[in-house]
Amino acid sequence: MKKILYISIMILLTHVSGFSQIIVDVNDMPNAGDTLRVSVALNVPEGYQQGGADTIWDFTMLEAINQKIDSFVSVSVTPPGYWLVFIPGLVANLASPRTSGLIPGIPITNAYTFYNKIPGAFNDLGFAVTVQGIPLPLKYDNPDMYYKLPMTFGENWSSHSSLALNLPGFAYYGSDRTRTSTVDGWGNLRTPFGLFETVRVKSEISQYDSIFIDSIGIGMGVNRYITEYKWLGKSQGIPLLTIIEEGPSVSATYRDIPRMPVIPLSIDLGPDTTVQKGTVLTLRAIIKGGTPPYNIIWNTFDTGQVITVTVDSTTTYMAICIDAAFNIVSGRRTVTVLNPGIEERVAGVLSIKPNPVQDLLSFEIPSNLSNPMLTILSPQGKILNETRLNPGSDRLCRTDVSGLAPGFYMIKVVAGNEVWTGKFVKR
């Protein structure tokens, strides 16, 4: 009986002690030398927006789809060319390596974000990169205040920050950000990493990013409206859990143990393609790694992972992806129009037999052509086979298509400046 009573009292005490309000201060911010692993998840449960005192947040069902490393170093180990702006110890006292480039197509090295950690605040000061051996430190006109310290329930703050990077002949990048934050809850947080006492910070971010790439003459801007929920604990360095809302997308990153390889942000638009003039083509951006949600902008000024275009001339399509951690990557895909050029003319339409065809396809072309070339293309215009023809005296040509998968195909014969085209169905 005494043993049962003792266990009951211990459970009660554990429950009560789990609901004491903590105070997060400068000692709970990251330090130089910290290497902290986080997992990225998309299966965010309902109820994460709930704040208030004595709150229990249960996120044990989060499942990692990717992991990344947040690391921090002393400003003194960054390139000396950055110190002129981010003076070590006086302006910045902490730095973090950036994992991806800022302007697509501009190769960079030694990329860092710089912070100022003081008893009253933890601020993002800006970033620096090296382009072709030239150090380019870029500081916000006003710090982006991540946290006002110490943090207790009911605290609130705001900041407005902007910066611009202009590389004449290369590119321009500008960013303008307003952050409004409040400590809107405290309580116990449970994730796959463990159970923790936390305070919760909610931040509303309004941001405008603009990019212009001189080499291709393309510029674009995007408005971003982001809501961040961050749960911070004692001696954790970074948030135990961050949930980001951007449009319809919701994602989570949380402190975790190693579970899988770290996958950097990447974008793939698929291989270059050859199509007939006027082809309606669907282009899809395949995004991997990074931190969802993703913001995708095309040089057609469309947004989203999938766009549909009508191709009237050879065009290079480009898409830029910005993830929730403000990493930026780009991809390109060139679509070449197969339509006869200025010096070519359409000579006729091929009469293909049998059609549909299973093995051997036959068609007639004019006799005495000089080195005619046969090309078979997919419906998307991808070249599948090219063959030099040797037409007989009866002008009959044959080609084996047994290796093709069932479906619709296009065929083209070119001789000199004349072109014959046709279509067939493979059974």
C-alpha positions as CSV (number, residue, x, y, z in Angstrom):
1,M,0.0,0.0,0.0
2,K,2.8,2.4,0.9
3,K,4.6,1.5,-2.4
4,I,1.5,2.3,-4.4
5,L,1.1,5.6,-2.6
6,Y,4.7,6.5,-3.2
7,I,4.4,5.8,-6.9
8,S,1.3,7.8,-7.2
9,I,3.0,10.8,-5.4
10,M,6.0,10.6,-7.8
11,I,3.8,10.5,-10.9
12,L,1.9,13.5,-9.6
13,L,5.1,15.4,-8.8
14,T,6.5,14.6,-12.3
15,H,3.3,15.8,-13.9
16,V,3.3,19.1,-11.9
17,S,7.0,19.7,-12.5
18,G,6.5,19.2,-16.3
19,F,4.3,22.3,-16.4
20,S,6.6,25.0,-14.9
21,Q,7.2,27.9,-17.2
22,I,10.8,28.3,-18.3
23,I,12.7,31.5,-19.3
24,V,14.8,31.3,-22.5
25,D,17.8,33.6,-22.4
26,V,21.1,34.2,-24.2
27,N,22.6,31.1,-22.6
28,D,20.1,29.0,-24.6
29,M,21.1,30.3,-28.0
30,P,23.7,28.5,-30.2
31,N,27.4,28.6,-29.6
32,A,30.4,28.4,-31.9
33,G,31.2,24.8,-32.4
34,D,27.6,23.6,-32.2
35,T,26.6,21.0,-34.8
36,L,22.9,20.3,-34.5
37,R,20.9,17.8,-36.6
38,V,17.3,18.4,-37.4
39,S,14.7,16.3,-39.3
40,V,12.2,17.6,-41.9
41,A,8.7,16.3,-41.9
42,L,5.5,17.1,-43.9
43,N,2.9,15.1,-41.9
44,V,2.2,17.9,-39.5
45,P,-0.8,17.0,-37.2
46,E,-3.7,19.3,-36.5
47,G,-3.7,21.5,-33.5
48,Y,-0.2,22.9,-33.9
49,Q,-1.5,26.5,-33.9
50,Q,-2.8,26.2,-30.3
51,G,-0.9,28.4,-27.9
52,G,-1.5,29.5,-24.3
53,A,-0.2,28.6,-20.9
54,D,0.1,25.0,-19.5
55,T,-0.2,23.6,-23.0
56,I,0.7,20.0,-24.1
57,W,1.9,19.7,-27.7
58,D,2.3,16.1,-28.9
59,F,4.2,15.7,-32.2
60,T,5.5,12.1,-31.6
61,M,3.9,11.1,-35.0
62,L,6.3,13.2,-37.0
63,E,8.1,11.2,-39.7
64,A,11.4,12.5,-41.2
65,I,11.7,12.8,-45.0
66,N,15.1,14.5,-44.9
67,Q,17.7,15.7,-42.4
68,K,20.0,18.7,-42.3
69,I,22.8,20.0,-40.1
70,D,22.7,23.4,-38.5
71,S,26.3,24.3,-37.5
72,F,27.8,27.4,-36.0
73,V,31.3,28.8,-36.0
74,S,33.3,31.8,-34.7
75,V,33.3,34.8,-36.9
76,S,37.1,34.7,-36.8
77,V,37.2,31.5,-38.9
78,T,35.3,33.1,-41.8
79,P,37.2,34.8,-44.6
80,P,39.0,38.1,-43.5
81,G,37.3,39.9,-46.4
82,Y,34.0,39.6,-44.5
83,W,35.4,41.2,-41.3
84,L,35.3,44.7,-42.7
85,V,31.5,44.6,-42.5
86,F,30.8,41.9,-39.9
87,I,33.6,43.0,-37.5
88,P,34.3,40.0,-35.2
89,G,33.1,40.6,-31.6
90,L,32.0,44.1,-32.3
91,V,29.3,43.6,-35.0
92,A,28.9,39.8,-35.3
93,N,29.9,37.2,-32.8
94,L,28.5,34.0,-34.5
95,A,28.3,32.6,-38.0
96,S,26.7,29.7,-39.7
97,P,27.7,28.2,-43.1
98,R,25.1,28.5,-45.8
99,T,24.3,25.2,-47.7
100,S,23.3,26.6,-51.1
101,G,23.8,29.5,-53.4
102,L,21.8,32.7,-53.4
103,I,21.6,33.7,-57.0
104,P,21.1,30.9,-59.5
105,G,23.8,30.5,-62.0
106,I,26.4,32.5,-60.0
107,P,28.9,30.1,-58.4
108,I,29.8,31.0,-54.9
109,T,32.2,29.8,-52.2
110,N,32.6,30.5,-48.4
111,A,28.9,31.4,-47.8
112,Y,28.0,32.4,-44.3
113,T,25.1,33.9,-42.3
114,F,26.2,36.2,-39.5
115,Y,24.5,36.7,-36.1
116,N,24.7,38.9,-33.1
117,K,24.0,37.1,-29.8
118,I,23.7,39.5,-26.9
119,P,21.8,39.3,-23.5
120,G,18.9,41.3,-25.0
121,A,18.4,39.7,-28.4
122,F,19.5,37.1,-31.0
123,N,19.7,38.8,-34.4
124,D,20.3,37.8,-38.0
125,L,22.7,40.4,-39.4
126,G,23.0,39.3,-43.0
127,F,25.3,37.1,-45.1
128,A,28.5,37.0,-47.1
129,V,29.6,35.0,-50.2
130,T,32.7,34.9,-52.4
131,V,32.2,35.2,-56.1
132,Q,35.2,34.6,-58.4
133,G,37.6,35.2,-55.5
134,I,35.9,38.5,-54.5
135,P,34.4,38.6,-50.9
136,L,30.9,40.1,-50.9
137,P,29.6,40.8,-47.4
138,L,26.0,42.0,-47.3
139,K,24.5,43.4,-44.1
140,Y,20.9,44.1,-43.3
141,D,20.1,47.8,-42.8
142,N,18.5,46.7,-39.6
143,P,19.0,43.4,-37.9
144,D,16.3,40.7,-38.3
145,M,15.4,40.0,-34.7
146,Y,14.8,36.3,-34.3
147,Y,14.3,36.6,-30.5
148,K,14.0,39.3,-27.9
149,L,15.7,38.0,-24.8
150,P,14.9,36.8,-22.2
151,M,11.7,35.3,-23.5
152,T,8.7,34.8,-21.3
153,F,5.0,34.3,-22.0
154,G,3.4,37.5,-23.5
155,E,6.7,39.1,-24.8
156,N,6.4,40.6,-28.3
157,W,8.7,42.4,-30.7
158,S,9.1,43.3,-34.4
159,S,11.8,44.2,-36.9
160,H,12.1,45.4,-40.5
161,S,15.2,44.4,-42.5
162,S,16.3,44.8,-46.1
163,L,19.4,44.2,-48.2
164,A,20.5,44.1,-51.9
165,L,23.3,42.5,-53.8
166,N,24.1,44.0,-57.2
167,L,26.7,42.3,-59.5
168,P,26.8,44.4,-62.7
169,G,26.9,42.1,-65.7
170,F,25.9,39.1,-63.6
171,A,22.8,39.4,-61.4
172,Y,20.9,41.4,-58.8
173,Y,19.3,40.1,-55.6
174,G,17.2,42.0,-53.1
175,S,15.2,41.1,-50.0
176,D,12.9,43.1,-47.8
177,R,11.5,41.4,-44.7
178,T,9.2,42.4,-41.8
179,R,9.0,40.1,-38.8
180,T,6.4,40.4,-36.0
181,S,6.7,38.0,-33.1
182,T,5.1,37.1,-29.8
183,V,5.7,34.5,-27.2
184,D,2.2,33.0,-27.3
185,G,2.5,29.8,-25.3
186,W,4.4,27.6,-22.9
187,G,4.2,24.0,-21.7
188,N,5.4,20.5,-22.6
189,L,6.5,19.5,-26.1
190,R,6.9,15.9,-27.1
191,T,8.6,15.0,-30.4
192,P,10.4,11.9,-31.7
193,F,13.5,13.5,-30.1
194,G,12.0,13.5,-26.5
195,L,9.9,15.4,-24.0
196,F,10.8,19.0,-23.2
197,E,9.7,22.1,-21.3
198,T,9.3,24.9,-23.8
199,V,8.1,28.4,-24.7
200,R,6.5,28.9,-28.0
201,V,7.2,31.9,-30.4
202,K,4.9,32.8,-33.2
203,S,6.3,35.0,-36.0
204,E,4.4,36.5,-38.9
205,I,6.9,37.3,-41.8
206,S,6.2,39.4,-44.8
207,Q,9.0,39.2,-47.3
208,Y,9.6,40.3,-50.9
209,D,12.5,38.7,-52.8
210,S,13.6,39.9,-56.2
211,I,16.1,38.4,-58.6
212,F,17.4,39.5,-62.0
213,I,19.9,37.4,-64.0
214,D,21.8,39.5,-66.6
215,S,23.2,36.6,-68.5
216,I,19.7,35.5,-69.6
217,G,17.9,38.8,-69.2
218,I,15.3,37.4,-66.8
219,G,14.0,39.0,-63.7
220,M,11.3,38.1,-61.2
221,G,10.0,39.0,-57.8
222,V,7.9,37.1,-55.3
223,N,5.9,38.1,-52.3
224,R,6.1,35.6,-49.4
225,Y,3.8,35.5,-46.4
226,I,5.1,33.1,-43.8
227,T,4.0,32.1,-40.3
228,E,6.6,30.4,-38.1
229,Y,5.9,28.6,-34.8
230,K,9.0,27.8,-32.8
231,W,9.3,25.8,-29.6
232,L,12.5,26.6,-27.6
233,G,13.9,24.9,-24.6
234,K,16.8,25.2,-22.2
235,S,20.3,24.7,-23.5
236,Q,19.1,23.5,-27.0
237,G,20.8,26.2,-29.2
238,I,18.1,26.0,-31.9
239,P,14.3,25.4,-31.7
240,L,13.3,22.0,-30.7
241,L,10.5,22.2,-33.3
242,T,9.7,24.7,-36.0
243,I,6.5,24.6,-38.0
244,I,6.2,26.8,-41.1
245,E,3.0,27.8,-42.9
246,E,3.4,29.3,-46.4
247,G,0.3,29.3,-48.5
248,P,-1.3,25.9,-48.4
249,S,2.0,24.2,-47.4
250,V,2.9,23.2,-43.8
251,S,6.2,21.7,-42.8
252,A,8.1,20.9,-39.6
253,T,11.7,20.7,-38.7
254,Y,12.7,19.3,-35.3
255,R,15.9,18.4,-33.3
256,D,16.6,14.8,-33.9
257,I,19.1,11.9,-33.9
258,P,20.7,10.7,-37.1
259,R,18.1,8.8,-39.1
260,M,19.0,9.2,-42.8
261,P,21.5,10.9,-45.1
262,V,21.3,14.7,-45.3
263,I,19.9,15.7,-48.7
264,P,20.6,19.2,-50.1
265,L,18.0,21.1,-52.0
266,S,17.9,20.4,-55.7
267,I,15.6,21.0,-58.7
268,D,15.3,19.0,-62.0
269,L,13.2,20.1,-65.0
270,G,14.0,17.0,-67.0
271,P,16.2,16.5,-70.1
272,D,16.3,18.9,-73.1
273,T,13.6,18.1,-75.6
274,T,12.9,18.4,-79.3
275,V,9.3,19.0,-80.4
276,Q,7.3,20.1,-83.4
277,K,6.3,23.7,-83.6
278,G,3.0,24.4,-81.7
279,T,3.4,21.4,-79.4
280,V,1.7,21.8,-76.0
281,L,4.2,20.6,-73.4
282,T,3.8,20.0,-69.7
283,L,7.0,20.9,-67.7
284,R,7.4,19.6,-64.2
285,A,9.9,20.7,-61.6
286,I,11.1,17.8,-59.4
287,I,12.3,19.1,-56.0
288,K,14.3,17.0,-53.6
289,G,15.9,17.7,-50.2
290,G,16.0,21.1,-48.6
291,T,13.3,22.3,-46.2
292,P,9.7,22.4,-47.4
293,P,7.6,24.2,-48.2
294,Y,9.0,25.2,-51.6
295,N,8.3,28.4,-53.6
296,I,8.9,27.9,-57.3
297,I,9.0,30.7,-59.9
298,W,9.4,30.1,-63.7
299,N,10.9,32.6,-66.2
300,T,7.4,32.5,-67.8
301,F,6.2,34.2,-64.5
302,D,4.2,31.1,-63.6
303,T,4.4,29.5,-60.2
304,G,4.1,26.0,-58.9
305,Q,5.8,22.7,-59.8
306,V,3.9,22.1,-63.1
307,I,3.3,24.5,-66.0
308,T,1.9,24.0,-69.5
309,V,3.5,25.8,-72.5
310,T,2.9,26.0,-76.2
311,V,6.2,25.9,-77.9
312,D,6.5,28.0,-81.1
313,S,10.2,28.5,-81.1
314,T,13.3,27.1,-79.5
315,T,13.1,28.2,-75.8
316,T,15.1,27.7,-72.6
317,Y,12.8,27.4,-69.6
318,M,14.1,28.2,-66.2
319,A,12.7,27.6,-62.7
320,I,14.0,28.9,-59.4
321,C,13.1,27.2,-56.1
322,I,13.3,28.9,-52.7
323,D,12.8,26.6,-49.7
324,A,11.7,27.4,-46.2
325,A,15.3,27.9,-45.1
326,F,15.7,30.5,-47.8
327,N,18.0,28.3,-49.8
328,I,17.8,28.9,-53.6
329,V,18.5,26.6,-56.5
330,S,17.6,26.7,-60.2
331,G,17.1,24.4,-63.1
332,R,16.9,24.8,-66.9
333,R,15.5,22.8,-69.8
334,T,15.8,23.7,-73.5
335,V,13.0,22.8,-75.8
336,T,14.1,22.8,-79.5
337,V,11.5,23.3,-82.2
338,L,11.9,20.6,-84.8
339,N,9.8,22.5,-87.4
340,P,11.6,23.1,-90.6
341,G,13.8,26.1,-90.5
342,I,14.0,29.0,-92.9
343,E,16.0,27.1,-95.4
344,E,13.7,23.9,-95.2
345,R,10.3,23.4,-96.7
346,V,7.7,20.8,-96.0
347,A,7.6,18.6,-99.1
348,G,4.8,16.2,-98.1
349,V,3.2,13.8,-95.7
350,L,4.4,10.3,-95.5
351,S,1.9,7.5,-96.2
352,I,2.8,4.9,-93.5
353,K,1.6,1.2,-93.8
354,P,0.5,-0.6,-91.8
355,N,-0.8,1.9,-89.3
356,P,-1.1,0.8,-86.5
357,V,2.1,-1.2,-86.9
358,Q,3.6,-4.0,-84.8
359,D,7.0,-4.8,-86.3
360,L,8.0,-3.5,-89.8
361,L,6.9,0.0,-90.9
362,S,6.8,0.9,-94.6
363,F,6.5,4.3,-96.4
364,E,7.5,5.8,-99.8
365,I,9.7,8.7,-100.5
366,P,10.9,10.2,-103.8
367,S,13.6,8.3,-105.6
368,N,17.2,9.5,-106.0
369,L,17.3,11.5,-102.8
370,S,20.7,12.4,-101.4
371,N,21.4,10.8,-98.1
372,P,17.9,11.0,-96.6
373,M,17.8,10.9,-92.8
374,L,14.9,9.1,-90.9
375,T,14.1,10.3,-87.4
376,I,11.6,8.8,-85.0
377,L,10.3,10.9,-82.1
378,S,8.2,10.4,-79.0
379,P,4.9,12.4,-78.6
380,Q,7.0,14.9,-76.5
381,G,9.5,15.4,-79.4
382,K,12.3,13.3,-77.9
383,I,14.5,11.8,-80.6
384,L,14.4,8.0,-80.2
385,N,16.2,6.8,-83.4
386,E,18.0,8.3,-86.4
387,T,18.9,6.3,-89.5
388,R,20.3,6.9,-92.9
389,L,17.9,5.6,-95.5
390,N,18.8,3.7,-98.7
391,P,15.6,3.8,-100.8
392,G,15.3,1.3,-103.6
393,S,14.3,2.0,-107.1
394,D,10.6,1.6,-106.1
395,R,11.1,4.4,-103.5
396,L,9.9,2.0,-100.7
397,C,11.6,2.4,-97.3
398,R,11.2,0.0,-94.4
399,T,12.2,0.4,-90.7
400,D,11.9,-2.0,-87.8
401,V,9.9,-0.5,-84.9
402,S,9.4,-3.7,-82.9
403,G,11.6,-2.3,-80.1
404,L,9.3,0.6,-79.4
405,A,6.7,0.5,-76.6
406,P,3.1,0.7,-77.6
407,G,1.9,4.2,-78.2
408,F,1.9,7.2,-80.6
409,Y,5.0,8.4,-82.5
410,M,6.1,10.9,-85.0
411,I,8.4,10.3,-88.0
412,K,10.5,12.7,-90.1
413,V,12.6,12.3,-93.2
414,V,15.0,15.1,-94.2
415,A,16.8,15.2,-97.5
416,G,18.6,18.4,-98.3
417,N,16.3,21.3,-97.5
418,E,13.1,19.2,-97.9
419,V,11.2,17.5,-95.1
420,W,8.5,14.8,-95.1
421,T,6.6,14.1,-91.9
422,G,4.2,11.5,-90.6
423,K,2.6,9.8,-87.6
424,F,2.0,6.2,-86.6
425,V,0.7,4.1,-83.8
426,K,2.8,1.2,-82.4
427,R,0.7,-1.7,-81.2
